[in-house]
C-alpha cells in the first residue's frame, strides 16, 4: 500500500501545515482522525455522511509560531 492513500474502512490520522498558494503568508492547518465509511458520488466532495471521526481545518493568515503543550 502507498503512503498517503486513504483506504475505505480503515482509520487514518492526518496532521499537516501547508502554505495556501492563493494567499500571501497564508497557511492551512489540518488535523483529523477518521475512517471513510462509503465513497461519495463521482464529482462530489466528502461529507460528514461519508466518514466517522473528526476533521479540523483552519486557515492562518500569518505564521507566528506553533506550540503544542500537554
PyMOL Python script that loads the backbone (N, CA, C, O; Angstrom):
from pymol import cmd

cmd.read_pdbstr("""\
ATOM      1  N   UNK A   1       0.838  -1.185   0.000  1.00  0.00           N
ATOM      2  CA  UNK A   1       0.000   0.000   0.000  1.00  0.00           C
ATOM      3  C   UNK A   1       0.882   1.247   0.000  1.00  0.00           C
ATOM      4  O   UNK A   1       1.912   1.281   0.673  1.00  0.00           O
ATOM      5  N   UNK A   2       0.480   2.262  -0.749  1.00  0.00           N
ATOM      6  CA  UNK A   2       1.229   3.514  -0.827  1.00  0.00           C
ATOM      7  C   UNK A   2       0.938   4.390   0.382  1.00  0.00           C
ATOM      8  O   UNK A   2      -0.154   4.340   0.949  1.00  0.00           O
ATOM      9  N   UNK A   3       1.925   5.194   0.772  1.00  0.00           N
ATOM     10  CA  UNK A   3       1.713   6.163   1.846  1.00  0.00           C
ATOM     11  C   UNK A   3       0.810   7.277   1.350  1.00  0.00           C
ATOM     12  O   UNK A   3       0.886   7.671   0.187  1.00  0.00           O
ATOM     13  N   UNK A   4      -0.049   7.790   2.233  1.00  0.00           N
ATOM     14  CA  UNK A   4      -0.910   8.911   1.887  1.00  0.00           C
ATOM     15  C   UNK A   4      -2.188   8.537   1.160  1.00  0.00           C
ATOM     16  O   UNK A   4      -2.967   9.422   0.808  1.00  0.00           O
ATOM     17  N   UNK A   5      -2.427   7.258   0.926  1.00  0.00           N
ATOM     18  CA  UNK A   5      -3.638   6.826   0.235  1.00  0.00           C
ATOM     19  C   UNK A   5      -4.718   6.547   1.282  1.00  0.00           C
ATOM     20  O   UNK A   5      -4.480   5.805   2.235  1.00  0.00           O
ATOM     21  N   UNK A   6      -5.886   7.130   1.109  1.00  0.00           N
ATOM     22  CA  UNK A   6      -6.992   6.902   2.044  1.00  0.00           C
ATOM     23  C   UNK A   6      -7.739   5.654   1.598  1.00  0.00           C
ATOM     24  O   UNK A   6      -8.195   5.560   0.458  1.00  0.00           O
ATOM     25  N   UNK A   7      -7.858   4.687   2.525  1.00  0.00           N
ATOM     26  CA  UNK A   7      -8.470   3.393   2.241  1.00  0.00           C
ATOM     27  C   UNK A   7      -9.838   3.316   2.914  1.00  0.00           C
ATOM     28  O   UNK A   7      -9.986   3.707   4.072  1.00  0.00           O
ATOM     29  N   UNK A   8     -10.823   2.820   2.199  1.00  0.00           N
ATOM     30  CA  UNK A   8     -12.175   2.654   2.710  1.00  0.00           C
ATOM     31  C   UNK A   8     -12.174   1.692   3.902  1.00  0.00           C
ATOM     32  O   UNK A   8     -11.610   0.602   3.805  1.00  0.00           O
ATOM     33  N   UNK A   9     -12.799   2.075   5.029  1.00  0.00           N
ATOM     34  CA  UNK A   9     -12.950   1.202   6.186  1.00  0.00           C
ATOM     35  C   UNK A   9     -11.744   1.133   7.114  1.00  0.00           C
ATOM     36  O   UNK A   9     -11.761   0.326   8.044  1.00  0.00           O
ATOM     37  N   UNK A  10     -10.709   1.926   6.919  1.00  0.00           N
ATOM     38  CA  UNK A  10      -9.521   1.908   7.763  1.00  0.00           C
ATOM     39  C   UNK A  10      -9.379   3.262   8.459  1.00  0.00           C
ATOM     40  O   UNK A  10      -9.647   4.300   7.854  1.00  0.00           O
ATOM     41  N   UNK A  11      -8.957   3.257   9.735  1.00  0.00           N
ATOM     42  CA  UNK A  11      -8.757   4.501  10.481  1.00  0.00           C
ATOM     43  C   UNK A  11      -7.496   5.200   9.996  1.00  0.00           C
ATOM     44  O   UNK A  11      -6.478   4.556   9.745  1.00  0.00           O
ATOM     45  N   UNK A  12      -7.568   6.516   9.865  1.00  0.00           N
ATOM     46  CA  UNK A  12      -6.452   7.331   9.394  1.00  0.00           C
ATOM     47  C   UNK A  12      -6.200   8.490  10.350  1.00  0.00           C
ATOM     48  O   UNK A  12      -7.120   8.989  10.997  1.00  0.00           O
ATOM     49  N   UNK A  13      -4.945   8.910  10.427  1.00  0.00           N
ATOM     50  CA  UNK A  13      -4.547  10.091  11.190  1.00  0.00           C
ATOM     51  C   UNK A  13      -3.845  11.038  10.234  1.00  0.00           C
ATOM     52  O   UNK A  13      -2.912  10.635   9.540  1.00  0.00           O
ATOM     53  N   UNK A  14      -4.277  12.288  10.186  1.00  0.00           N
ATOM     54  CA  UNK A  14      -3.664  13.284   9.309  1.00  0.00           C
ATOM     55  C   UNK A  14      -3.342  14.530  10.123  1.00  0.00           C
ATOM     56  O   UNK A  14      -4.161  14.996  10.915  1.00  0.00           O
ATOM     57  N   UNK A  15      -2.146  15.061   9.921  1.00  0.00           N
ATOM     58  CA  UNK A  15      -1.735  16.316  10.530  1.00  0.00           C
ATOM     59  C   UNK A  15      -0.868  17.035   9.516  1.00  0.00           C
ATOM     60  O   UNK A  15       0.095  16.462   9.006  1.00  0.00           O
ATOM     61  N   UNK A  16      -1.194  18.272   9.219  1.00  0.00           N
ATOM     62  CA  UNK A  16      -0.405  18.997   8.234  1.00  0.00           C
ATOM     63  C   UNK A  16      -0.490  20.501   8.432  1.00  0.00           C
ATOM     64  O   UNK A  16      -1.460  21.027   8.978  1.00  0.00           O
ATOM     65  N   UNK A  17       0.541  21.168   7.977  1.00  0.00           N
ATOM     66  CA  UNK A  17       0.607  22.622   7.993  1.00  0.00           C
ATOM     67  C   UNK A  17       1.191  23.009   6.651  1.00  0.00           C
ATOM     68  O   UNK A  17       2.397  22.881   6.437  1.00  0.00           O
ATOM     69  N   UNK A  18       0.345  23.483   5.740  1.00  0.00           N
ATOM     70  CA  UNK A  18       0.770  23.700   4.363  1.00  0.00           C
ATOM     71  C   UNK A  18       0.483  25.137   3.923  1.00  0.00           C
ATOM     72  O   UNK A  18      -0.487  25.738   4.385  1.00  0.00           O
ATOM     73  N   UNK A  19       1.311  25.694   3.040  1.00  0.00           N
ATOM     74  CA  UNK A  19       1.047  27.047   2.540  1.00  0.00           C
ATOM     75  C   UNK A  19      -0.156  27.058   1.599  1.00  0.00           C
ATOM     76  O   UNK A  19      -0.405  26.093   0.877  1.00  0.00           O
ATOM     77  N   UNK A  20      -0.893  28.161   1.621  1.00  0.00           N
ATOM     78  CA  UNK A  20      -2.016  28.361   0.714  1.00  0.00           C
ATOM     79  C   UNK A  20      -1.496  29.211  -0.434  1.00  0.00           C
ATOM     80  O   UNK A  20      -1.090  30.353  -0.223  1.00  0.00           O
ATOM     81  N   UNK A  21      -1.504  28.673  -1.637  1.00  0.00           N
ATOM     82  CA  UNK A  21      -0.851  29.348  -2.753  1.00  0.00           C
ATOM     83  C   UNK A  21      -1.573  30.618  -3.196  1.00  0.00           C
ATOM     84  O   UNK A  21      -0.942  31.490  -3.794  1.00  0.00           O
ATOM     85  N   UNK A  22      -2.878  30.754  -2.924  1.00  0.00           N
ATOM     86  CA  UNK A  22      -3.601  31.946  -3.377  1.00  0.00           C
ATOM     87  C   UNK A  22      -3.590  33.078  -2.342  1.00  0.00           C
ATOM     88  O   UNK A  22      -4.154  34.141  -2.599  1.00  0.00           O
ATOM     89  N   UNK A  23      -2.953  32.871  -1.166  1.00  0.00           N
ATOM     90  CA  UNK A  23      -2.869  33.910  -0.145  1.00  0.00           C
ATOM     91  C   UNK A  23      -1.411  34.168   0.197  1.00  0.00           C
ATOM     92  O   UNK A  23      -0.646  33.233   0.427  1.00  0.00           O
ATOM     93  N   UNK A  24      -1.034  35.425   0.228  1.00  0.00           N
ATOM     94  CA  UNK A  24       0.320  35.751   0.669  1.00  0.00           C
ATOM     95  C   UNK A  24       0.388  35.535   2.178  1.00  0.00           C
ATOM     96  O   UNK A  24      -0.475  36.018   2.912  1.00  0.00           O
ATOM     97  N   UNK A  25       1.391  34.824   2.640  1.00  0.00           N
ATOM     98  CA  UNK A  25       1.588  34.488   4.059  1.00  0.00           C
ATOM     99  C   UNK A  25       0.418  33.697   4.642  1.00  0.00           C
ATOM    100  O   UNK A  25       0.189  33.747   5.850  1.00  0.00           O
ATOM    101  N   UNK A  26      -0.320  32.973   3.814  1.00  0.00           N
ATOM    102  CA  UNK A  26      -1.445  32.178   4.293  1.00  0.00           C
ATOM    103  C   UNK A  26      -1.062  30.713   4.418  1.00  0.00           C
ATOM    104  O   UNK A  26      -0.335  30.182   3.578  1.00  0.00           O
ATOM    105  N   UNK A  27      -1.550  30.059   5.467  1.00  0.00           N
ATOM    106  CA  UNK A  27      -1.272  28.649   5.723  1.00  0.00           C
ATOM    107  C   UNK A  27      -2.565  27.948   6.108  1.00  0.00           C
ATOM    108  O   UNK A  27      -3.516  28.579   6.567  1.00  0.00           O
ATOM    109  N   UNK A  28      -2.586  26.642   5.915  1.00  0.00           N
ATOM    110  CA  UNK A  28      -3.725  25.821   6.290  1.00  0.00           C
ATOM    111  C   UNK A  28      -3.241  24.757   7.262  1.00  0.00           C
ATOM    112  O   UNK A  28      -2.344  23.974   6.948  1.00  0.00           O
ATOM    113  N   UNK A  29      -3.840  24.736   8.435  1.00  0.00           N
ATOM    114  CA  UNK A  29      -3.564  23.701   9.423  1.00  0.00           C
ATOM    115  C   UNK A  29      -4.704  22.701   9.345  1.00  0.00           C
ATOM    116  O   UNK A  29      -5.869  23.079   9.461  1.00  0.00           O
ATOM    117  N   UNK A  30      -4.383  21.435   9.150  1.00  0.00           N
ATOM    118  CA  UNK A  30      -5.446  20.429   9.146  1.00  0.00           C
ATOM    119  C   UNK A  30      -5.041  19.261  10.022  1.00  0.00           C
ATOM    120  O   UNK A  30      -3.878  18.860  10.058  1.00  0.00           O
ATOM    121  N   UNK A  31      -6.038  18.718  10.736  1.00  0.00           N
ATOM    122  CA  UNK A  31      -5.831  17.639  11.695  1.00  0.00           C
ATOM    123  C   UNK A  31      -7.074  16.772  11.691  1.00  0.00           C
ATOM    124  O   UNK A  31      -8.190  17.291  11.711  1.00  0.00           O
ATOM    125  N   UNK A  32      -6.900  15.474  11.667  1.00  0.00           N
ATOM    126  CA  UNK A  32      -8.062  14.604  11.690  1.00  0.00           C
ATOM    127  C   UNK A  32      -7.742  13.168  12.052  1.00  0.00           C
ATOM    128  O   UNK A  32      -6.662  12.657  11.758  1.00  0.00           O
ATOM    129  N   UNK A  33      -8.699  12.534  12.691  1.00  0.00           N
ATOM    130  CA  UNK A  33      -8.699  11.090  12.928  1.00  0.00           C
ATOM    131  C   UNK A  33     -10.046  10.616  12.398  1.00  0.00           C
ATOM    132  O   UNK A  33     -11.092  10.987  12.931  1.00  0.00           O
ATOM    133  N   UNK A  34     -10.023   9.800  11.354  1.00  0.00           N
ATOM    134  CA  UNK A  34     -11.269   9.477  10.673  1.00  0.00           C
ATOM    135  C   UNK A  34     -11.179   8.144   9.948  1.00  0.00           C
ATOM    136  O   UNK A  34     -10.096   7.599   9.732  1.00  0.00           O
ATOM    137  N   UNK A  35     -12.351   7.634   9.577  1.00  0.00           N
ATOM    138  CA  UNK A  35     -12.475   6.415   8.775  1.00  0.00           C
ATOM    139  C   UNK A  35     -13.529   6.678   7.725  1.00  0.00           C
ATOM    140  O   UNK A  35     -14.649   7.065   8.060  1.00  0.00           O
ATOM    141  N   UNK A  36     -13.193   6.476   6.446  1.00  0.00           N
ATOM    142  CA  UNK A  36     -14.154   6.629   5.360  1.00  0.00           C
ATOM    143  C   UNK A  36     -15.065   5.401   5.356  1.00  0.00           C
ATOM    144  O   UNK A  36     -14.590   4.271   5.237  1.00  0.00           O
ATOM    145  N   UNK A  37     -16.375   5.624   5.487  1.00  0.00           N
ATOM    146  CA  UNK A  37     -17.321   4.510   5.544  1.00  0.00           C
ATOM    147  C   UNK A  37     -17.941   4.183   4.191  1.00  0.00           C
ATOM    148  O   UNK A  37     -18.294   3.034   3.922  1.00  0.00           O
ATOM    149  N   UNK A  38     -18.074   5.209   3.333  1.00  0.00           N
ATOM    150  CA  UNK A  38     -18.571   4.972   1.976  1.00  0.00           C
ATOM    151  C   UNK A  38     -18.025   6.063   1.073  1.00  0.00           C
ATOM    152  O   UNK A  38     -17.777   7.182   1.522  1.00  0.00           O
ATOM    153  N   UNK A  39     -17.840   5.741  -0.181  1.00  0.00           N
ATOM    154  CA  UNK A  39     -17.307   6.702  -1.138  1.00  0.00           C
ATOM    155  C   UNK A  39     -18.398   7.666  -1.588  1.00  0.00           C
ATOM    156  O   UNK A  39     -19.541   7.255  -1.786  1.00  0.00           O
ATOM    157  N   UNK A  40     -18.061   8.937  -1.750  1.00  0.00           N
ATOM    158  CA  UNK A  40     -19.066   9.890  -2.258  1.00  0.00           C
ATOM    159  C   UNK A  40     -19.355   9.622  -3.731  1.00  0.00           C
ATOM    160  O   UNK A  40     -18.602   8.918  -4.404  1.00  0.00           O
ATOM    161  N   UNK A  41     -20.440  10.184  -4.219  1.00  0.00           N
ATOM    162  CA  UNK A  41     -20.756  10.063  -5.638  1.00  0.00           C
ATOM    163  C   UNK A  41     -19.664  10.744  -6.449  1.00  0.00           C
ATOM    164  O   UNK A  41     -19.002  11.664  -5.969  1.00  0.00           O
ATOM    165  N   UNK A  42     -19.486  10.291  -7.660  1.00  0.00           N
ATOM    166  CA  UNK A  42     -18.457  10.847  -8.526  1.00  0.00           C
ATOM    167  C   UNK A  42     -18.673  12.350  -8.723  1.00  0.00           C
ATOM    168  O   UNK A  42     -19.777  12.798  -9.030  1.00  0.00           O
ATOM    169  N   UNK A  43     -17.611  13.104  -8.542  1.00  0.00           N
ATOM    170  CA  UNK A  43     -17.671  14.551  -8.707  1.00  0.00           C
ATOM    171  C   UNK A  43     -18.097  15.303  -7.462  1.00  0.00           C
ATOM    172  O   UNK A  43     -18.172  16.531  -7.488  1.00  0.00           O
ATOM    173  N   UNK A  44     -18.379  14.599  -6.369  1.00  0.00           N
ATOM    174  CA  UNK A  44     -18.814  15.241  -5.122  1.00  0.00           C
ATOM    175  C   UNK A  44     -17.712  15.151  -4.076  1.00  0.00           C
ATOM    176  O   UNK A  44     -16.894  14.231  -4.100  1.00  0.00           O
ATOM    177  N   UNK A  45     -17.696  16.103  -3.168  1.00  0.00           N
ATOM    178  CA  UNK A  45     -16.718  16.092  -2.073  1.00  0.00           C
ATOM    179  C   UNK A  45     -17.166  15.152  -0.962  1.00  0.00           C
ATOM    180  O   UNK A  45     -18.310  14.697  -0.943  1.00  0.00           O
ATOM    181  N   UNK A  46     -16.259  14.866  -0.041  1.00  0.00           N
ATOM    182  CA  UNK A  46     -16.567  14.011   1.105  1.00  0.00           C
ATOM    183  C   UNK A  46     -17.354  14.830   2.124  1.00  0.00           C
ATOM    184  O   UNK A  46     -16.929  15.917   2.516  1.00  0.00           O
ATOM    185  N   UNK A  47     -18.496  14.308   2.549  1.00  0.00           N
ATOM    186  CA  UNK A  47     -19.337  14.964   3.540  1.00  0.00           C
ATOM    187  C   UNK A  47     -19.324  14.152   4.834  1.00  0.00           C
ATOM    188  O   UNK A  47     -18.770  13.053   4.873  1.00  0.00           O
ATOM    189  N   UNK A  48     -19.931  14.690   5.888  1.00  0.00           N
ATOM    190  CA  UNK A  48     -19.984  14.000   7.186  1.00  0.00           C
ATOM    191  C   UNK A  48     -20.668  12.637   7.077  1.00  0.00           C
ATOM    192  O   UNK A  48     -20.388  11.752   7.886  1.00  0.00           O
ATOM    193  N   UNK A  49     -21.543  12.448   6.116  1.00  0.00           N
ATOM    194  CA  UNK A  49     -22.214  11.155   5.921  1.00  0.00           C
ATOM    195  C   UNK A  49     -21.249  10.086   5.400  1.00  0.00           C
ATOM    196  O   UNK A  49     -21.546   8.894   5.482  1.00  0.00           O
ATOM    197  N   UNK A  50     -20.101  10.501   4.867  1.00  0.00           N
ATOM    198  CA  UNK A  50     -19.159   9.560   4.269  1.00  0.00           C
ATOM    199  C   UNK A  50     -18.056   9.098   5.224  1.00  0.00           C
ATOM    200  O   UNK A  50     -17.277   8.212   4.869  1.00  0.00           O
ATOM    201  N   UNK A  51     -17.970   9.675   6.423  1.00  0.00           N
ATOM    202  CA  UNK A  51     -16.892   9.262   7.327  1.00  0.00           C
ATOM    203  C   UNK A  51     -17.314   9.314   8.790  1.00  0.00           C
ATOM    204  O   UNK A  51     -18.293   9.967   9.149  1.00  0.00           O
ATOM    205  N   UNK A  52     -16.539   8.599   9.639  1.00  0.00           N
ATOM    206  CA  UNK A  52     -16.684   8.647  11.093  1.00  0.00           C
ATOM    207  C   UNK A  52     -15.408   9.252  11.641  1.00  0.00           C
ATOM    208  O   UNK A  52     -14.333   9.073  11.068  1.00  0.00           O
ATOM    209  N   UNK A  53     -15.520   9.963  12.739  1.00  0.00           N
ATOM    210  CA  UNK A  53     -14.360  10.604  13.334  1.00  0.00           C
ATOM    211  C   UNK A  53     -14.497  12.106  13.251  1.00  0.00           C
ATOM    212  O   UNK A  53     -15.610  12.632  13.240  1.00  0.00           O
ATOM    213  N   UNK A  54     -13.364  12.808  13.190  1.00  0.00           N
ATOM    214  CA  UNK A  54     -13.420  14.256  13.067  1.00  0.00           C
ATOM    215  C   UNK A  54     -12.292  14.768  12.193  1.00  0.00           C
ATOM    216  O   UNK A  54     -11.286  14.090  11.979  1.00  0.00           O
ATOM    217  N   UNK A  55     -12.480  15.966  11.700  1.00  0.00           N
ATOM    218  CA  UNK A  55     -11.522  16.613  10.808  1.00  0.00           C
ATOM    219  C   UNK A  55     -11.614  18.109  11.053  1.00  0.00           C
ATOM    220  O   UNK A  55     -12.704  18.679  11.007  1.00  0.00           O
ATOM    221  N   UNK A  56     -10.473  18.755  11.313  1.00  0.00           N
ATOM    222  CA  UNK A  56     -10.424  20.186  11.585  1.00  0.00           C
ATOM    223  C   UNK A  56      -9.506  20.844  10.559  1.00  0.00           C
ATOM    224  O   UNK A  56      -8.390  20.379  10.328  1.00  0.00           O
ATOM    225  N   UNK A  57      -9.978  21.922   9.946  1.00  0.00           N
ATOM    226  CA  UNK A  57      -9.167  22.710   9.017  1.00  0.00           C
ATOM    227  C   UNK A  57      -9.275  24.166   9.428  1.00  0.00           C
ATOM    228  O   UNK A  57     -10.376  24.677   9.632  1.00  0.00           O
ATOM    229  N   UNK A  58      -8.133  24.838   9.550  1.00  0.00           N
ATOM    230  CA  UNK A  58      -8.114  26.232   9.973  1.00  0.00           C
ATOM    231  C   UNK A  58      -7.129  27.003   9.115  1.00  0.00           C
ATOM    232  O   UNK A  58      -5.958  26.634   9.027  1.00  0.00           O
ATOM    233  N   UNK A  59      -7.599  28.083   8.476  1.00  0.00           N
ATOM    234  CA  UNK A  59      -6.708  28.951   7.710  1.00  0.00           C
ATOM    235  C   UNK A  59      -6.052  29.951   8.655  1.00  0.00           C
ATOM    236  O   UNK A  59      -6.716  30.554   9.498  1.00  0.00           O
ATOM    237  N   UNK A  60      -4.752  30.115   8.504  1.00  0.00           N
ATOM    238  CA  UNK A  60      -3.977  31.046   9.320  1.00  0.00           C
ATOM    239  C   UNK A  60      -3.364  32.068   8.372  1.00  0.00           C
ATOM    240  O   UNK A  60      -2.679  31.697   7.419  1.00  0.00           O
ATOM    241  N   UNK A  61      -3.603  33.344   8.624  1.00  0.00           N
ATOM    242  CA  UNK A  61      -3.149  34.384   7.706  1.00  0.00           C
ATOM    243  C   UNK A  61      -1.671  34.720   7.844  1.00  0.00           C
ATOM    244  O   UNK A  61      -1.038  35.090   6.855  1.00  0.00           O
ATOM    245  N   UNK A  62      -1.113  34.604   9.019  1.00  0.00           N
ATOM    246  CA  UNK A  62       0.306  34.882   9.203  1.00  0.00           C
ATOM    247  C   UNK A  62       0.898  33.837  10.123  1.00  0.00           C
ATOM    248  O   UNK A  62       0.261  33.411  11.086  1.00  0.00           O
ATOM    249  N   UNK A  63       2.109  33.430   9.826  1.00  0.00           N
ATOM    250  CA  UNK A  63       2.801  32.429  10.643  1.00  0.00           C
ATOM    251  C   UNK A  63       3.544  33.140  11.761  1.00  0.00           C
ATOM    252  O   UNK A  63       4.461  33.923  11.510  1.00  0.00           O
ATOM    253  N   UNK A  64       3.147  32.867  12.987  1.00  0.00           N
ATOM    254  CA  UNK A  64       3.806  33.491  14.139  1.00  0.00           C
ATOM    255  C   UNK A  64       4.246  32.446  15.139  1.00  0.00           C
ATOM    256  O   UNK A  64       4.458  32.760  16.310  1.00  0.00           O
ATOM    257  N   UNK A  65       4.385  31.222  14.702  1.00  0.00           N
ATOM    258  CA  UNK A  65       4.829  30.158  15.587  1.00  0.00           C
ATOM    259  C   UNK A  65       3.723  29.144  15.837  1.00  0.00           C
ATOM    260  O   UNK A  65       2.557  29.375  15.517  1.00  0.00           O
ATOM    261  N   UNK A  66       4.113  28.031  16.407  1.00  0.00           N
ATOM    262  CA  UNK A  66       3.172  26.949  16.656  1.00  0.00           C
ATOM    263  C   UNK A  66       3.659  26.177  17.870  1.00  0.00           C
ATOM    264  O   UNK A  66       4.835  25.821  17.943  1.00  0.00           O
ATOM    265  N   UNK A  67       2.775  25.912  18.826  1.00  0.00           N
ATOM    266  CA  UNK A  67       3.180  25.226  20.038  1.00  0.00           C
ATOM    267  C   UNK A  67       2.106  24.264  20.471  1.00  0.00           C
ATOM    268  O   UNK A  67       0.919  24.584  20.407  1.00  0.00           O
ATOM    269  N   UNK A  68       2.511  23.074  20.915  1.00  0.00           N
ATOM    270  CA  UNK A  68       1.590  22.085  21.477  1.00  0.00           C
ATOM    271  C   UNK A  68       2.075  21.766  22.880  1.00  0.00           C
ATOM    272  O   UNK A  68       3.233  21.392  23.066  1.00  0.00           O
ATOM    273  N   UNK A  69       1.212  21.908  23.858  1.00  0.00           N
ATOM    274  CA  UNK A  69       1.545  21.620  25.264  1.00  0.00           C
ATOM    275  C   UNK A  69       0.670  20.515  25.797  1.00  0.00           C
ATOM    276  O   UNK A  69      -0.496  20.396  25.421  1.00  0.00           O
ATOM    277  N   UNK A  70       1.229  19.709  26.668  1.00  0.00           N
ATOM    278  CA  UNK A  70       0.465  18.642  27.333  1.00  0.00           C
ATOM    279  C   UNK A  70       0.432  18.884  28.820  1.00  0.00           C
ATOM    280  O   UNK A  70      -0.162  18.100  29.560  1.00  0.00           O
TER     281      UNK A  70
END
""", "prot")
cmd.dss("prot")
cmd.show_as("cartoon", "prot")
cmd.util.cbc("prot")
cmd.orient("prot")
